[in-house]
Amino acid sequence: MSSNHKLQAYINGNIQPYEDAFLHISDLSIQRGYGVFDFFKVQDGKPVFLKDYLERFYESARLMELTLPFTETKLIDTIQQLLTINNLSLSGIKMILTGGYSANGYDPAEPNLILQQQPLQLPTQDMIANGIKVITHDHVREIPRAKTINYAMGIRLINKIKQAGASDVLYQQHGVVSEFPRCNFFIVTHDNRIVTPSEDVLFGITRKNVLALAGKKYKTEERTITIAEISEAKEAFLTSTTKRILPIVQVDDMLIGNGKPGAITKELLADLIELEKQ
C-alpha cells in the first residue's frame, strides 16, 4: 500500500476517510466498554469464510442484547462497497457494534455500526518454522460465547508476556485451560487425537475449520484440557483468523514434545491454506 493511500471506513450510514470517522463520547463503548465485534480476512480482495463470521457477529449481538441496524444482505453490500473503495489485496475488516449514544452513560441506545479495513500481516516464516512460547494466566473471559470489545485482561498482560519472552497468554482456571485473548488452543495427543477445549471459549471460525479438516484424517475431541495434560502432549498449536495455525513449542516452563513444531500441525496448516483458496 502506498503512503498516500487514504483508507475509508464505514460509520452509521457513511463511508468516509479514517480521519473523519468519529463516535460521540456518550457512546457506551467509550463510557462502559459495551459492544461486540468480529473480524474476517480478505485475500485477493475477497472475504474468506464471510458467512461464518457474519453468523457469529449476529449471535454476539444477540447475546449482548444489541440489534444490528440492517439485514445481513445489506451488511454484505456495505462490506463490498468498502472493499471496492479501499482496494487492498490482503487485509482484515473489523465489524464493531456499540451500545450507542447513552443519555445517562449506562442505558443502551440505538447501536452504532463501524466497519474498519486495514492491511494485514500474517505470521512470519520464522514463527511457523520455530514455533512460539506462551504463558498461562488465571482468568476466564466473561460471556465467552460472545465476541465482545472487552479485552482488558489480555491488554493488561502484554508486558507480562514480553517479560517472559513469550508471544501470547493462555487463560486457565483451577488447572483447566480455555483460550487465548484472540485465539483458540489445540493439542495433539500421542495417539494423534486432535483436542481443543469445549468450555469457556469463543467458537473460532478457524477452530471450526481446523476441526473439520483434522476430522478427515484423525480423531478429534472437544473437551476439557488440563495443564497437566499439556505437559504430556505430542504437539500444541493455536488458531485464529490472522495467525491461521501457529505451532506452540513451550507453555510456561514446559516444552511440548521435542520442543519443535510437529508434523501434524504443519500438515493442518497446509490444509487450511488450501481451504482458504477455495
TORKOL-4160 file (C-alpha; in steps of 0.2 Angstrom, whole numbers, padded with zeros to 4 digits, m for minus):
278
<pt num="1" X="0000" Y="0000" Z="0000"/>
<pt num="2" X="0007" Y="0017" Z="m0005"/>
<pt num="3" X="0010" Y="0030" Z="0009"/>
<pt num="4" X="m0003" Y="0041" Z="0001"/>
<pt num="5" X="m0017" Y="0028" Z="0001"/>
<pt num="6" X="m0031" Y="0036" Z="0010"/>
<pt num="7" X="m0041" Y="0022" Z="0019"/>
<pt num="8" X="m0060" Y="0024" Z="0021"/>
<pt num="9" X="m0071" Y="0017" Z="0035"/>
<pt num="10" X="m0090" Y="0015" Z="0037"/>
<pt num="11" X="m0099" Y="0023" Z="0052"/>
<pt num="12" X="m0118" Y="0025" Z="0053"/>
<pt num="13" X="m0123" Y="0025" Z="0035"/>
<pt num="14" X="m0107" Y="0034" Z="0028"/>
<pt num="15" X="m0091" Y="0029" Z="0021"/>
<pt num="16" X="m0078" Y="0042" Z="0024"/>
<pt num="17" X="m0059" Y="0044" Z="0027"/>
<pt num="18" X="m0052" Y="0037" Z="0043"/>
<pt num="19" X="m0048" Y="0055" Z="0050"/>
<pt num="20" X="m0066" Y="0060" Z="0048"/>
<pt num="21" X="m0074" Y="0044" Z="0057"/>
<pt num="22" X="m0078" Y="0048" Z="0075"/>
<pt num="23" X="m0090" Y="0042" Z="0089"/>
<pt num="24" X="m0098" Y="0054" Z="0101"/>
<pt num="25" X="m0091" Y="0052" Z="0119"/>
<pt num="26" X="m0108" Y="0047" Z="0125"/>
<pt num="27" X="m0106" Y="0030" Z="0116"/>
<pt num="28" X="m0107" Y="0015" Z="0128"/>
<pt num="29" X="m0091" Y="0008" Z="0120"/>
<pt num="30" X="m0082" Y="0023" Z="0127"/>
<pt num="31" X="m0092" Y="0025" Z="0143"/>
<pt num="32" X="m0093" Y="0007" Z="0148"/>
<pt num="33" X="m0084" Y="m0004" Z="0136"/>
<pt num="34" X="m0100" Y="m0011" Z="0129"/>
<pt num="35" X="m0101" Y="m0018" Z="0112"/>
<pt num="36" X="m0097" Y="m0033" Z="0101"/>
<pt num="37" X="m0086" Y="m0035" Z="0086"/>
<pt num="38" X="m0080" Y="m0048" Z="0073"/>
<pt num="39" X="m0065" Y="m0049" Z="0061"/>
<pt num="40" X="m0063" Y="m0058" Z="0045"/>
<pt num="41" X="m0048" Y="m0059" Z="0032"/>
<pt num="42" X="m0049" Y="m0053" Z="0014"/>
<pt num="43" X="m0037" Y="m0061" Z="0002"/>
<pt num="44" X="m0035" Y="m0055" Z="m0016"/>
<pt num="45" X="m0049" Y="m0043" Z="m0012"/>
<pt num="46" X="m0061" Y="m0057" Z="m0007"/>
<pt num="47" X="m0068" Y="m0060" Z="0010"/>
<pt num="48" X="m0063" Y="m0078" Z="0017"/>
<pt num="49" X="m0077" Y="m0088" Z="0026"/>
<pt num="50" X="m0088" Y="m0072" Z="0027"/>
<pt num="51" X="m0104" Y="m0081" Z="0030"/>
<pt num="52" X="m0097" Y="m0089" Z="0046"/>
<pt num="53" X="m0091" Y="m0073" Z="0053"/>
<pt num="54" X="m0107" Y="m0064" Z="0050"/>
<pt num="55" X="m0117" Y="m0078" Z="0058"/>
<pt num="56" X="m0105" Y="m0076" Z="0074"/>
<pt num="57" X="m0107" Y="m0057" Z="0073"/>
<pt num="58" X="m0126" Y="m0058" Z="0074"/>
<pt num="59" X="m0125" Y="m0071" Z="0088"/>
<pt num="60" X="m0113" Y="m0060" Z="0098"/>
<pt num="61" X="m0125" Y="m0045" Z="0096"/>
<pt num="62" X="m0140" Y="m0056" Z="0102"/>
<pt num="63" X="m0131" Y="m0062" Z="0117"/>
<pt num="64" X="m0127" Y="m0044" Z="0122"/>
<pt num="65" X="m0144" Y="m0038" Z="0118"/>
<pt num="66" X="m0139" Y="m0027" Z="0104"/>
<pt num="67" X="m0148" Y="m0026" Z="0087"/>
<pt num="68" X="m0139" Y="m0023" Z="0070"/>
<pt num="69" X="m0146" Y="m0009" Z="0060"/>
<pt num="70" X="m0149" Y="m0019" Z="0045"/>
<pt num="71" X="m0150" Y="m0036" Z="0037"/>
<pt num="72" X="m0136" Y="m0047" Z="0033"/>
<pt num="73" X="m0138" Y="m0044" Z="0014"/>
<pt num="74" X="m0137" Y="m0025" Z="0017"/>
<pt num="75" X="m0121" Y="m0028" Z="0028"/>
<pt num="76" X="m0113" Y="m0039" Z="0014"/>
<pt num="77" X="m0117" Y="m0025" Z="0001"/>
<pt num="78" X="m0109" Y="m0012" Z="0013"/>
<pt num="79" X="m0094" Y="m0023" Z="0015"/>
<pt num="80" X="m0092" Y="m0025" Z="m0003"/>
<pt num="81" X="m0093" Y="m0006" Z="m0006"/>
<pt num="82" X="m0079" Y="m0003" Z="0007"/>
<pt num="83" X="m0068" Y="m0017" Z="m0001"/>
<pt num="84" X="m0070" Y="m0009" Z="m0018"/>
<pt num="85" X="m0066" Y="0009" Z="m0012"/>
<pt num="86" X="m0050" Y="0004" Z="m0002"/>
<pt num="87" X="m0044" Y="m0009" Z="m0015"/>
<pt num="88" X="m0032" Y="m0019" Z="m0003"/>
<pt num="89" X="m0026" Y="m0036" Z="m0008"/>
<pt num="90" X="m0023" Y="m0043" Z="0009"/>
<pt num="91" X="m0032" Y="m0035" Z="0023"/>
<pt num="92" X="m0044" Y="m0038" Z="0038"/>
<pt num="93" X="m0061" Y="m0030" Z="0041"/>
<pt num="94" X="m0067" Y="m0027" Z="0059"/>
<pt num="95" X="m0086" Y="m0025" Z="0061"/>
<pt num="96" X="m0090" Y="m0016" Z="0078"/>
<pt num="97" X="m0107" Y="m0014" Z="0085"/>
<pt num="98" X="m0108" Y="m0002" Z="0100"/>
<pt num="99" X="m0120" Y="0001" Z="0114"/>
<pt num="100" X="m0125" Y="0018" Z="0106"/>
<pt num="101" X="m0126" Y="0035" Z="0112"/>
<pt num="102" X="m0132" Y="0033" Z="0130"/>
<pt num="103" X="m0142" Y="0048" Z="0138"/>
<pt num="104" X="m0135" Y="0043" Z="0156"/>
<pt num="105" X="m0119" Y="0034" Z="0151"/>
<pt num="106" X="m0127" Y="0017" Z="0156"/>
<pt num="107" X="m0143" Y="0013" Z="0147"/>
<pt num="108" X="m0141" Y="0006" Z="0129"/>
<pt num="109" X="m0147" Y="0016" Z="0115"/>
<pt num="110" X="m0148" Y="0014" Z="0096"/>
<pt num="111" X="m0132" Y="0004" Z="0092"/>
<pt num="112" X="m0118" Y="0012" Z="0081"/>
<pt num="113" X="m0110" Y="0001" Z="0067"/>
<pt num="114" X="m0092" Y="0003" Z="0061"/>
<pt num="115" X="m0083" Y="m0006" Z="0048"/>
<pt num="116" X="m0064" Y="m0004" Z="0048"/>
<pt num="117" X="m0052" Y="m0011" Z="0035"/>
<pt num="118" X="m0034" Y="m0011" Z="0037"/>
<pt num="119" X="m0019" Y="m0020" Z="0029"/>
<pt num="120" X="m0015" Y="m0037" Z="0037"/>
<pt num="121" X="0002" Y="m0046" Z="0041"/>
<pt num="122" X="0002" Y="m0065" Z="0043"/>
<pt num="123" X="0014" Y="m0074" Z="0055"/>
<pt num="124" X="0032" Y="m0074" Z="0049"/>
<pt num="125" X="0040" Y="m0089" Z="0042"/>
<pt num="126" X="0052" Y="m0089" Z="0057"/>
<pt num="127" X="0037" Y="m0091" Z="0069"/>
<pt num="128" X="0030" Y="m0105" Z="0059"/>
<pt num="129" X="0046" Y="m0114" Z="0057"/>
<pt num="130" X="0052" Y="m0112" Z="0075"/>
<pt num="131" X="0035" Y="m0111" Z="0085"/>
<pt num="132" X="0031" Y="m0099" Z="0099"/>
<pt num="133" X="0032" Y="m0099" Z="0118"/>
<pt num="134" X="0016" Y="m0095" Z="0128"/>
<pt num="135" X="0012" Y="m0092" Z="0146"/>
<pt num="136" X="m0003" Y="m0096" Z="0157"/>
<pt num="137" X="m0014" Y="m0084" Z="0167"/>
<pt num="138" X="m0028" Y="m0087" Z="0179"/>
<pt num="139" X="m0043" Y="m0080" Z="0170"/>
<pt num="140" X="m0060" Y="m0085" Z="0162"/>
<pt num="141" X="m0067" Y="m0072" Z="0150"/>
<pt num="142" X="m0085" Y="m0066" Z="0154"/>
<pt num="143" X="m0098" Y="m0072" Z="0142"/>
<pt num="144" X="m0085" Y="m0082" Z="0132"/>
<pt num="145" X="m0098" Y="m0086" Z="0118"/>
<pt num="146" X="m0099" Y="m0068" Z="0113"/>
<pt num="147" X="m0085" Y="m0058" Z="0105"/>
<pt num="148" X="m0086" Y="m0043" Z="0115"/>
<pt num="149" X="m0074" Y="m0027" Z="0114"/>
<pt num="150" X="m0068" Y="m0030" Z="0132"/>
<pt num="151" X="m0050" Y="m0036" Z="0130"/>
<pt num="152" X="m0045" Y="m0028" Z="0147"/>
<pt num="153" X="m0036" Y="m0043" Z="0153"/>
<pt num="154" X="m0027" Y="m0048" Z="0138"/>
<pt num="155" X="m0020" Y="m0030" Z="0135"/>
<pt num="156" X="m0015" Y="m0028" Z="0154"/>
<pt num="157" X="m0005" Y="m0044" Z="0152"/>
<pt num="158" X="0005" Y="m0038" Z="0137"/>
<pt num="159" X="0020" Y="m0033" Z="0147"/>
<pt num="160" X="0020" Y="m0049" Z="0157"/>
<pt num="161" X="0020" Y="m0059" Z="0141"/>
<pt num="162" X="0035" Y="m0048" Z="0134"/>
<pt num="163" X="0045" Y="m0050" Z="0151"/>
<pt num="164" X="0043" Y="m0069" Z="0149"/>
<pt num="165" X="0049" Y="m0069" Z="0132"/>
<pt num="166" X="0033" Y="m0076" Z="0126"/>
<pt num="167" X="0021" Y="m0072" Z="0112"/>
<pt num="168" X="0004" Y="m0075" Z="0120"/>
<pt num="169" X="m0006" Y="m0079" Z="0136"/>
<pt num="170" X="m0017" Y="m0095" Z="0138"/>
<pt num="171" X="m0031" Y="m0092" Z="0150"/>
<pt num="172" X="m0033" Y="m0106" Z="0164"/>
<pt num="173" X="m0043" Y="m0108" Z="0180"/>
<pt num="174" X="m0041" Y="m0122" Z="0193"/>
<pt num="175" X="m0028" Y="m0131" Z="0181"/>
<pt num="176" X="m0041" Y="m0131" Z="0166"/>
<pt num="177" X="m0036" Y="m0121" Z="0151"/>
<pt num="178" X="m0048" Y="m0112" Z="0139"/>
<pt num="179" X="m0042" Y="m0100" Z="0126"/>
<pt num="180" X="m0030" Y="m0086" Z="0122"/>
<pt num="181" X="m0037" Y="m0067" Z="0121"/>
<pt num="182" X="m0038" Y="m0069" Z="0102"/>
<pt num="183" X="m0035" Y="m0087" Z="0098"/>
<pt num="184" X="m0041" Y="m0105" Z="0101"/>
<pt num="185" X="m0030" Y="m0118" Z="0108"/>
<pt num="186" X="m0026" Y="m0136" Z="0102"/>
<pt num="187" X="m0016" Y="m0151" Z="0107"/>
<pt num="188" X="m0011" Y="m0167" Z="0098"/>
<pt num="189" X="m0010" Y="m0182" Z="0109"/>
<pt num="190" X="0002" Y="m0196" Z="0107"/>
<pt num="191" X="m0011" Y="m0207" Z="0099"/>
<pt num="192" X="m0014" Y="m0192" Z="0086"/>
<pt num="193" X="m0030" Y="m0186" Z="0093"/>
<pt num="194" X="m0033" Y="m0168" Z="0089"/>
<pt num="195" X="m0041" Y="m0160" Z="0105"/>
<pt num="196" X="m0047" Y="m0142" Z="0109"/>
<pt num="197" X="m0056" Y="m0135" Z="0124"/>
<pt num="198" X="m0075" Y="m0135" Z="0124"/>
<pt num="199" X="m0080" Y="m0124" Z="0138"/>
<pt num="200" X="m0077" Y="m0105" Z="0142"/>
<pt num="201" X="m0071" Y="m0102" Z="0124"/>
<pt num="202" X="m0076" Y="m0092" Z="0109"/>
<pt num="203" X="m0080" Y="m0104" Z="0095"/>
<pt num="204" X="m0067" Y="m0098" Z="0082"/>
<pt num="205" X="m0071" Y="m0099" Z="0064"/>
<pt num="206" X="m0053" Y="m0106" Z="0061"/>
<pt num="207" X="m0056" Y="m0118" Z="0076"/>
<pt num="208" X="m0071" Y="m0124" Z="0067"/>
<pt num="209" X="m0062" Y="m0126" Z="0050"/>
<pt num="210" X="m0047" Y="m0135" Z="0058"/>
<pt num="211" X="m0058" Y="m0147" Z="0067"/>
<pt num="212" X="m0067" Y="m0151" Z="0051"/>
<pt num="213" X="m0050" Y="m0153" Z="0041"/>
<pt num="214" X="m0042" Y="m0164" Z="0055"/>
<pt num="215" X="m0058" Y="m0175" Z="0056"/>
<pt num="216" X="m0055" Y="m0181" Z="0039"/>
<pt num="217" X="m0038" Y="m0189" Z="0044"/>
<pt num="218" X="m0038" Y="m0190" Z="0063"/>
<pt num="219" X="m0050" Y="m0192" Z="0078"/>
<pt num="220" X="m0055" Y="m0175" Z="0085"/>
<pt num="221" X="m0061" Y="m0171" Z="0103"/>
<pt num="222" X="m0069" Y="m0155" Z="0110"/>
<pt num="223" X="m0067" Y="m0157" Z="0129"/>
<pt num="224" X="m0058" Y="m0152" Z="0145"/>
<pt num="225" X="m0039" Y="m0150" Z="0143"/>
<pt num="226" X="m0029" Y="m0148" Z="0159"/>
<pt num="227" X="m0011" Y="m0140" Z="0161"/>
<pt num="228" X="m0005" Y="m0157" Z="0167"/>
<pt num="229" X="m0011" Y="m0165" Z="0150"/>
<pt num="230" X="m0002" Y="m0151" Z="0140"/>
<pt num="231" X="0014" Y="m0157" Z="0148"/>
<pt num="232" X="0011" Y="m0174" Z="0140"/>
<pt num="233" X="0006" Y="m0168" Z="0123"/>
<pt num="234" X="0014" Y="m0173" Z="0107"/>
<pt num="235" X="0011" Y="m0156" Z="0099"/>
<pt num="236" X="0001" Y="m0140" Z="0103"/>
<pt num="237" X="m0004" Y="m0125" Z="0092"/>
<pt num="238" X="m0016" Y="m0110" Z="0092"/>
<pt num="239" X="m0028" Y="m0105" Z="0079"/>
<pt num="240" X="m0035" Y="m0088" Z="0073"/>
<pt num="241" X="m0041" Y="m0078" Z="0058"/>
<pt num="242" X="m0024" Y="m0069" Z="0057"/>
<pt num="243" X="m0012" Y="m0082" Z="0063"/>
<pt num="244" X="m0021" Y="m0097" Z="0055"/>
<pt num="245" X="m0011" Y="m0111" Z="0064"/>
<pt num="246" X="0004" Y="m0107" Z="0074"/>
<pt num="247" X="0014" Y="m0120" Z="0082"/>
<pt num="248" X="0017" Y="m0119" Z="0101"/>
<pt num="249" X="0033" Y="m0127" Z="0107"/>
<pt num="250" X="0033" Y="m0121" Z="0125"/>
<pt num="251" X="0019" Y="m0117" Z="0138"/>
<pt num="252" X="0027" Y="m0108" Z="0154"/>
<pt num="253" X="0042" Y="m0119" Z="0158"/>
<pt num="254" X="0035" Y="m0135" Z="0149"/>
<pt num="255" X="0042" Y="m0140" Z="0132"/>
<pt num="256" X="0030" Y="m0148" Z="0121"/>
<pt num="257" X="0035" Y="m0164" Z="0113"/>
<pt num="258" X="0053" Y="m0162" Z="0107"/>
<pt num="259" X="0052" Y="m0143" Z="0108"/>
<pt num="260" X="0049" Y="m0141" Z="0089"/>
<pt num="261" X="0034" Y="m0138" Z="0078"/>
<pt num="262" X="0026" Y="m0155" Z="0075"/>
<pt num="263" X="0022" Y="m0164" Z="0058"/>
<pt num="264" X="0003" Y="m0164" Z="0061"/>
<pt num="265" X="0002" Y="m0145" Z="0065"/>
<pt num="266" X="0012" Y="m0142" Z="0049"/>
<pt num="267" X="0000" Y="m0153" Z="0039"/>
<pt num="268" X="m0015" Y="m0145" Z="0046"/>
<pt num="269" X="m0008" Y="m0128" Z="0042"/>
<pt num="270" X="m0005" Y="m0133" Z="0024"/>
<pt num="271" X="m0023" Y="m0140" Z="0023"/>
<pt num="272" X="m0030" Y="m0124" Z="0030"/>
<pt num="273" X="m0021" Y="m0113" Z="0017"/>
<pt num="274" X="m0028" Y="m0124" Z="0003"/>
<pt num="275" X="m0046" Y="m0122" Z="0010"/>
<pt num="276" X="m0044" Y="m0103" Z="0011"/>
<pt num="277" X="m0041" Y="m0103" Z="m0008"/>
<pt num="278" X="m0057" Y="m0112" Z="m0012"/>
